[in-house]
Amino acid sequence: MKKLNITFLFMLSAFSFAQEISKERVIEIVSTLASDEMKGRKFGMTENDKAAEYIASEFKNNNLAFCTGDSYLIPFEYKGQKGYNICGVKKGKSDKSLAFSAHFDHIGTNNNKEGDNIYNGADDDASGVATVIGLADYFKDKKTDYSMVFMAFNAEEVGLIGSKALAENQNLNPILDKIKALFNFEMLATESQFGKNAVFMTGDEFSDFDELINANAVNGLKVYPDPYQGEQLFYRSDNVNFVKKKIIAHSISTVDMNKAFHYHAVNDDMKIVDGGNLTAIINNFAKTIEKLNTKNFNPVYNDKVKYDF
Ligand SMILES: [Zn+2]
């Protein structure tokens, strides 16, 4: 009897808690990418390759399949420098997929002789990568209706170059052609101007994506319209290279533009990360996405969106 009880307890805990991503896990991912050893993950530097390899190893731990060829690492070149994007896929019941992305590169170091000279980029965008890996963790042992594509983009900071290379890579067409919607996560480490457990989405006026997410949202998670319309963030983030392919693609963020003094500054490090809020957002997105299937989630663009710009 004793043995049975232990097995029962184990099963119970596996079903009710195992899939929640812990705050420790989220902090582990953000702090690995934002560590001083990563030297700001600048495109073209060895530390940028190191960050790419770390993300690939997390994709492997989550049993993702390769998007193309025999590696998660997909090389590209820009101005004579080589770098990698990272792409992994999880098969669902349907071939149609939801995609999750974030950029992992940042802006490197400066030459200041005194004080901090490393741009750790904890918020920008280790927090987004932690969200992507957190979702891969969450869905590792789950069978979903939609297939899932997980991507980490390089060279965002030099002009959205990595996502462009990935979106235009012909070898990826079998994957990209099946993407129904892309969630691009960009800077989620601080509390939004709408408070905790809240994010804003760029380009909310162009599709019904946010309405559909809010209709399925769990635990009070809320997606707000982009409050910084004048900034044209929809056309200035990695999602845009997929918009050009007419894929529903929005960026999701918590950054409070009126208070983000850490933006592209050396103090974008672990000290500004609200690990509790980030963890709640990741788990609540995961549980919300878990409710989505090919029947109840089919966002479409309206005619206000531009595909050529
Ligand atoms: Zn960024």
Boltz pocket constraint, residues with backbone or C-beta under 6 A from the ligand:
constraints:
  - pocket:
      binder: B
      contacts: [[A, 103], [A, 124], [A, 125], [A, 156], [A, 186], [A, 187]]
      max_distance: 6.0
